[in-house]
Structures are given as C-alpha cells and as structure tokens.
Amino acid sequence: MSLAQWAFTVVLAIAAYKAAGTGAVTLAVVARVLPGALAGPFTALLADRRSRRAALLALTAGATTVLAALTVVTALDGPLQAGAVVRRLGPGDYFGEIALLRDVKRTASVLATSDGLLYVLGREDFLHAVTGHVRSTQAAQTVADARLRASAAPAE
C-alpha cells in the first residue's frame, strides 16, 4: 500500500468515526480494503492474460461498484446505516435498561454531545434494585417495551 493510499484510508476512518462512530469505521475500512483482498488472487491471472491497463481498469471498476453499492444501501437507510438519532437524553435520563432487563446485547449506541457524568451499574445490582418490588419491575418493563417500540417505528 502506498503512502497516499494509507493516508486516504486513515482520513476515511477519521471521517467515518466523526460521522457515525466505530461501526462506520469498520464499514469504511472494509469497503476500502475488501475489493483488493477479494481481487488479489485473480489479479495475477488477469494480468497474465490481459494488458496492464485492462487489469487496472477491471479492478478499479470492481472497487467502484462495491463502493457505489455501499453508498446506495447507506443512502436508503439500509442495514448498514449508522448514526440514526432515536432519542436525545438530558440530565437525569438513563439508558441500557433493556439489555440489563432482558439479558440481551445492547439495543443502541450512545454518543455524548457534551461533558457529563456517567454512572455504571452492573446487571446483578440493577436487577436486585429494580426487580425487588412488583411496581418497579412493571415500570421498568413498561419503559423497556416503550423504548423498543419507539426504536422500531419509522423515523419522522
């Protein structure tokens, strides 16, 4: 990889992180590197049977096609879309209760837009505090259900 290609990949990763976080960095780097990795084994065959110009044009066309497909999927809010704002939280708000209550992987990513103070509560302590009383258990489940419904609803 040349210095220019390496620098482009670094800048692409930084821009992706600023736009949508770590998931977007992974997607951007994979989109940048995958076409070459997939084409690598076939490049020698292509270069042996065709001119260097034809080989470069074919590889560039393949990379462009993959990048264009990822752009279209992202633009259409496809499964690769990152960074959709579901809710803005303020002082006293909380997040993470769904994963703790339901024992599932997190259902969202959180991005702080200003300085704040974050308290972390482990699952066992959370469940002991919240599910120790029928009303608090019901309230927690109601909040979790409402947030799941809100995140599944189409964006306005």
N, C-alpha and C positions, 0 to 999 in steps of 0.2 A: 504494500500500500504506500503510495507516495505521500509526501508531507501535505500536499494540497488535499488529497482525499481524506487523510486523517483529520486535518483541521476542519474540513467540511462536516465530517461525522461528529466531531466534538461540538461544533456550533449547532448542528441539528439536534443533538441530545440536549443541549442547554435550552434551546428554544422550545423543544417538546416539554421539558420539565417545567418551564415557566408557564406554558400554556395549559398543561393538564396533569402534571405530576409524574411519578415514577412509571406508571403504566404506559404513558405516552412515550417515555424514553425507550422503554423496551420495544415498543412497536416501531418507533422511528429507526432504531439501530437495526432491528431485524429486517425492516423494509430496505434499509441501505445495504446490508451485508448478504441477505438471503439470495438475491438473484445471482450474485457472483459465486456463492457457495454451491448453489444448485447447478450452475452452468460450468463450474470448474472441470469436472470430469469429461465433459463433452467438448470443451474448448479446444483441446489438442486434436481431437478428431476433426472438428470443424476447420481448424487452421491448416491441417494437413491436406484437406480436400478442396479448400476454397482459398481465395486470396485473403490477405490480412485485413484488407478494407471490408470485405464481405463479412468476415468473422466479427470484426468490431461493430459493424452496423447491426448484425443479428443480436449480439449481446446487449448493445445499447437499446435496441427495440424491446428486448425482453425485460430489461430493468425498468424502462419507461412504462411498459404495460403493467407491471406489478405495482409501481408507484401510483399510476393513474387509477388502478382498481382500488387500492387502499384509500386514495383521496375520495373517490366516489362513495365508498362504503362509509367513510367518516362523515362526508357531507350529507348523507342521507340518514344520519343518526343510527347507523348500523351497529352491530355488536362490538365494533372496535371503538366506538365513540367514548371519549373520556371527558370528564370535567363538567358534566351536566349539573347545574345547581338545583337541588331538590328543596333545600330549606336553608335559611340563614338563621344562625343561632346568636343569642345575645347573652348578657350577664345572667347567670343562674340557670341557663339551659344545660342540657345534658345530651349525650349520645352514647351508643354502644350497648344499650339495654337489650336490644333484640338478640344479639349474639350471646349475651350472658343468659338471658331467659330461655332461649331455645337451643342453646348449645350448638350453634352453627357458626360457620365462618362469617366474618363481618359482612354487613349488607351495604356498606357505603364507605367512602373515604372522606376524611375531614381535612379542610385546609383553613388554617388560621389566617385572617387578613389583617390582624393587629396583635399586639402583645396581649397576653392573658395568662391566667393561672390555671393549670390543668391538674385535676386530682385523678388518681388512678385507683380503682377498686377491683380487686381480684374477684373471680367468679364465685368462689365459695363464700366470701364475705358479702358480696352483693346478694346472692340468693338467700343467705341467712337473714340479712336485713330486710329484704323485700318480701320474701315468701313466708315470713314468720307470722303473718296475720292475713286472714282471708281478704279483707278490704284492700290491703296494699298489694296483694297478689293479683286481685281483679283489676286494680288500677294500672298496674304495670303491664298486664296482658292487654288491656284496652289501649294503652299508649302504643305498645308494640304493634298491635293489629292496625291501628290508625296510620302509623308511620309506614307500614308495609303497603297498605292500600294507597297512600299518597305517593309513594315512590313508584308504584306500578301504573299510576294514572298518567295519561299523556301530558307532556309539558304544555303550559299555556303560553 
